[in-house]
């Protein structure tokens, strides 16, 4: 075992577009899951996971989002630790500390990012040498978003989210994330979705600048927006607000909500827009990671 404290960042995932393109047959592993086509990127907002040597397995949670996890004794971080230990044939011994900054049930993949960070940190702490394919297989068993968070780079996700193809390089731009303080569970949003599935629109010509990226995003959108707004009308209010901010290039919802995002050409525009967000809403302005 590594005697040093291992620290990993767990960056917030943003679905720049998200189309529901089908559904798996209701049998077998992940039967009934919806099939997606999504451009996934990462914001500079992140949780932090620290892993230290210990005689047992413990988890403490600090930070702005700590209170929301106080009653979750078996969250994804602990499940990831136990599954990794079982797969590697080692005792699950580590003192884990999670500094929680990403809102819960917000469409930003916070729990999945934390689980991916746990897999990375504990692999180093326990000096494991699992093949990359096996680590991604383990990530997929924890949830559809965990493999993309484990990869941690812009990708076009398909299947139920486990198939990842490299995305074209993202142009430099800034992002403003806004959540109105309501939670949305992914199952309830999918259950509220109506209508046909969206045809897959292959990316024939990669974007070369921000205008090209915005054009691709506007063409595809987020198919879960309408059911999310139906369940939590305030999501629509956030979208309308962001559309009215100065310098905004594109507005959409991330994942199954309720967090919405706006893209800007630079950080100064995103920070200026953030200062106008109603005080009751959570917000984060920063840079969209290009890689």
Wavefront OBJ file of the C-alpha trace (Angstrom):
o trace
v 0.000 0.000 0.000
v 1.110 3.552 -0.758
v 1.807 5.433 2.491
v 1.121 8.859 0.993
v -2.244 10.599 0.709
v -3.560 10.277 -2.842
v -5.660 13.180 -4.129
v -7.863 13.150 -7.235
v -10.185 15.822 -8.651
v -13.649 14.799 -9.813
v -14.723 17.316 -12.462
v -18.360 18.076 -13.197
v -19.658 16.481 -16.383
v -21.697 18.595 -18.808
v -23.841 17.112 -21.584
v -23.457 19.755 -24.287
v -26.028 17.855 -26.319
v -28.094 14.831 -25.354
v -30.362 12.888 -27.697
v -32.409 9.822 -26.744
v -32.045 7.588 -29.795
v -33.590 4.266 -28.703
v -34.066 1.781 -25.921
v -32.580 -1.611 -25.159
v -34.806 -4.669 -25.043
v -36.107 -5.251 -21.490
v -33.872 -8.222 -20.697
v -30.220 -8.885 -19.968
v -27.763 -6.519 -18.362
v -29.070 -2.952 -18.413
v -32.203 -4.140 -20.183
v -34.705 -1.355 -20.754
v -32.075 1.385 -20.503
v -32.369 4.235 -22.985
v -29.777 4.605 -25.724
v -28.119 7.984 -25.982
v -26.043 10.150 -28.271
v -24.312 12.868 -26.260
v -21.367 15.226 -26.428
v -19.793 15.138 -22.984
v -17.381 17.769 -21.708
v -16.071 18.815 -18.308
v -16.211 22.073 -16.389
v -13.528 23.357 -14.036
v -15.969 22.825 -11.145
v -14.844 19.735 -9.231
v -15.134 17.670 -6.091
v -11.900 16.488 -4.474
v -11.288 12.972 -3.173
v -8.476 12.169 -0.749
v -7.464 8.573 -0.001
v -5.211 7.692 2.939
v -3.960 4.389 4.395
v -6.232 2.937 7.089
v -7.102 -0.309 8.834
v -10.690 -0.128 7.567
v -12.859 1.637 4.971
v -14.324 4.995 6.003
v -15.692 8.043 4.236
v -16.094 11.575 5.521
v -17.719 14.318 3.461
v -16.906 18.014 3.723
v -17.588 21.067 1.607
v -20.688 22.965 0.463
v -22.560 19.811 -0.557
v -21.710 17.724 2.502
v -25.117 18.001 4.162
v -26.910 16.423 1.210
v -24.794 13.271 1.529
v -25.025 12.930 5.308
v -27.685 10.230 5.089
v -26.092 8.148 2.328
v -23.898 5.561 4.095
v -23.405 3.516 0.915
v -22.881 6.092 -1.787
v -21.026 5.531 -5.048
v -17.595 6.269 -3.573
v -17.875 3.433 -1.063
v -19.430 1.115 -3.628
v -16.557 1.861 -6.004
v -14.022 1.140 -3.260
v -15.592 -2.194 -2.351
v -15.995 -3.303 -5.971
v -12.412 -2.382 -6.796
v -11.085 -4.248 -3.753
v -13.181 -7.297 -4.605
v -12.042 -7.281 -8.245
v -8.379 -6.918 -7.248
v -8.555 -9.398 -4.369
v -7.388 -6.945 -1.707
v -8.874 -5.789 1.592
v -10.878 -2.541 1.240
v -8.779 -0.414 3.574
v -8.706 3.349 3.133
v -9.747 6.536 4.848
v -11.581 8.540 2.201
v -12.400 12.238 2.417
v -14.694 13.799 -0.178
v -14.851 17.574 -0.503
v -18.218 18.082 -2.193
v -18.703 21.113 -4.461
v -20.874 19.706 -7.279
v -24.632 19.867 -6.560
v -26.443 16.566 -6.014
v -28.991 15.198 -8.549
v -28.202 18.135 -10.795
v -27.333 16.593 -14.180
v -23.610 17.183 -13.627
v -22.575 13.613 -12.856
v -21.168 14.475 -9.431
v -21.645 11.033 -7.930
v -20.246 9.355 -11.033
v -17.233 11.669 -11.057
v -16.610 10.887 -7.379
v -16.785 7.142 -8.077
v -14.333 7.498 -10.966
v -11.976 9.501 -8.751
v -12.199 6.754 -6.129
v -11.221 4.115 -8.686
v -8.206 6.182 -9.754
v -7.111 7.149 -6.240
v -7.487 3.692 -4.735
v -5.728 2.017 -7.652
v -2.715 4.138 -6.758
v -3.108 3.830 -2.973
v -3.377 0.032 -3.161
v -0.707 -0.175 -5.892
v -3.004 -2.047 -8.260
v -2.214 -2.757 -11.891
v -5.611 -3.620 -13.326
v -5.784 -3.437 -17.135
v -7.455 -0.275 -18.400
v -10.247 -2.321 -19.996
v -11.011 -4.008 -16.680
v -11.087 -0.684 -14.829
v -13.573 0.712 -17.374
v -15.675 -2.457 -17.102
v -15.772 -1.953 -13.348
v -16.729 1.691 -13.858
v -19.611 0.655 -16.124
v -20.968 -1.655 -13.421
v -21.269 1.363 -11.107
v -23.340 3.492 -13.473
v -23.664 4.667 -17.065
v -21.849 7.966 -16.431
v -18.888 6.537 -14.499
v -16.836 5.416 -17.566
v -17.049 8.871 -19.173
v -15.990 10.466 -15.870
v -13.160 7.945 -15.583
v -11.956 8.966 -19.056
v -12.301 12.610 -18.027
v -12.007 14.129 -21.494
v -14.481 15.407 -24.098
v -16.172 12.486 -25.829
v -19.183 11.513 -27.873
v -21.014 8.954 -25.762
v -23.359 6.339 -27.175
v -25.034 3.129 -26.035
v -26.253 3.801 -22.506
v -23.255 6.119 -22.124
v -20.553 3.482 -21.901
v -19.300 3.736 -25.497
v -16.915 6.659 -25.807
v -15.431 8.093 -28.984
v -13.000 11.040 -28.820
v -14.704 14.346 -29.545
v -13.126 16.913 -31.858
v -11.100 19.462 -29.850
v -13.395 21.965 -28.184
v -12.789 25.642 -28.959
v -11.818 27.940 -26.107
v -14.941 29.157 -24.353
v -16.410 29.825 -20.922
v -19.422 28.265 -19.245
v -21.951 29.422 -16.665
v -23.751 26.679 -14.731
v -26.980 27.565 -12.924
v -29.174 25.349 -10.741
v -32.406 26.680 -9.208
v -31.992 24.547 -6.090
v -34.270 21.671 -7.083
v -33.269 18.046 -7.565
v -34.296 15.852 -10.484
v -33.736 12.118 -10.557
v -32.782 10.624 -13.902
v -35.455 7.872 -13.761
v -38.296 10.334 -13.191
v -37.192 12.526 -16.093
v -36.948 9.571 -18.488
v -40.357 8.348 -17.272
v -41.870 11.734 -18.130
v -40.421 11.758 -21.652
v -42.911 11.334 -24.491
v -42.684 11.172 -28.258
v -40.459 9.376 -30.720
v -36.766 8.732 -30.405
v -34.367 11.143 -32.111
v -32.458 9.896 -35.163
v -28.700 9.773 -34.671
v -27.028 12.701 -36.422
v -23.418 11.674 -37.121
v -20.893 14.479 -36.876
v -19.748 14.610 -40.490
v -17.648 17.773 -40.295
v -15.868 18.579 -37.011
v -16.266 22.148 -35.770
v -13.270 24.413 -36.222
v -14.352 27.274 -33.968
v -16.960 28.285 -31.392
v -19.520 29.169 -34.068
v -19.232 25.655 -35.518
v -19.664 24.064 -32.085
v -22.719 26.207 -31.363
v -24.239 25.178 -34.700
v -23.788 21.484 -33.814
v -25.286 21.999 -30.346
v -28.278 23.940 -31.657
v -29.030 21.174 -34.179
v -29.156 18.460 -31.509
v -30.271 20.033 -28.219
v -31.290 18.047 -25.148
v -34.264 15.689 -25.507
v -34.809 15.623 -21.740
v -35.472 19.349 -21.443
v -39.237 19.189 -22.019
v -39.908 16.470 -19.399
v -37.601 18.217 -16.916
v -39.445 21.517 -17.370
v -42.766 19.699 -16.994
v -41.609 18.210 -13.688
v -39.848 21.363 -12.422
v -41.103 24.479 -14.251
v -38.365 26.573 -12.644
v -35.910 24.863 -15.045
v -37.658 26.730 -17.851
v -37.233 29.957 -15.901
v -33.484 29.351 -15.646
v -33.214 28.693 -19.382
v -35.146 31.860 -20.202
v -32.973 33.888 -17.835
v -29.733 32.608 -19.347
v -30.949 33.376 -22.874
v -31.205 37.015 -21.842
v -27.661 37.394 -20.528
v -25.183 39.575 -22.391
v -22.828 37.796 -24.771
v -24.488 34.393 -24.491
v -23.800 32.036 -27.402
v -25.803 28.934 -26.453
v -28.152 27.848 -23.640
v -29.282 24.327 -22.744
v -29.858 21.921 -19.878
v -27.207 19.400 -18.847
v -28.103 15.727 -18.532
v -31.479 15.155 -16.903
v -31.307 18.536 -15.130
v -31.924 20.614 -13.222
v -28.639 22.404 -13.937
v -28.641 24.545 -17.068
v -25.644 26.073 -18.798
v -24.750 28.984 -21.013
v -21.655 29.275 -23.211
v -19.714 32.504 -23.731
v -16.689 33.481 -25.778
v -14.579 34.274 -22.725
v -14.435 34.082 -18.944
v -15.110 37.796 -18.462
v -18.527 37.461 -20.151
v -19.389 34.364 -18.105
v -18.371 36.035 -14.848
v -20.397 39.148 -15.689
v -23.460 37.004 -16.413
v -22.945 35.088 -13.166
v -23.202 38.326 -11.200
v -26.736 38.853 -12.541
v -28.064 35.410 -11.530
v -30.784 35.595 -8.839
v -29.316 35.084 -5.371
v -31.567 32.076 -4.680
v -30.021 30.078 -7.508
v -26.680 28.255 -7.325
v -24.177 29.290 -9.980
v -20.619 28.597 -11.143
v -18.771 30.423 -13.901
v -15.533 29.101 -15.344
v -13.762 27.609 -18.309
v -15.007 24.635 -20.291
v -12.150 22.144 -20.406
v -10.884 21.585 -23.944
v -9.334 18.222 -23.061
l 1 2 3 4 5 6 7 8 9 10 11 12 13 14 15 16 17 18 19 20 21 22 23 24 25 26 27 28 29 30 31 32 33 34 35 36 37 38 39 40 41 42 43 44 45 46 47 48 49 50 51 52 53 54 55 56 57 58 59 60 61 62 63 64 65 66 67 68 69 70 71 72 73 74 75 76 77 78 79 80 81 82 83 84 85 86 87 88 89 90 91 92 93 94 95 96 97 98 99 100 101 102 103 104 105 106 107 108 109 110 111 112 113 114 115 116 117 118 119 120 121 122 123 124 125 126 127 128 129 130 131 132 133 134 135 136 137 138 139 140 141 142 143 144 145 146 147 148 149 150 151 152 153 154 155 156 157 158 159 160 161 162 163 164 165 166 167 168 169 170 171 172 173 174 175 176 177 178 179 180 181 182 183 184 185 186 187 188 189 190 191 192 193 194 195 196 197 198 199 200 201 202 203 204 205 206 207 208 209 210 211 212 213 214 215 216 217 218 219 220 221 222 223 224 225 226 227 228 229 230 231 232 233 234 235 236 237 238 239 240 241 242 243 244 245 246 247 248 249 250 251 252 253 254 255 256 257 258 259 260 261 262 263 264 265 266 267 268 269 270 271 272 273 274 275 276 277 278 279 280 281 282 283 284 285 286 287 288 289 290 291
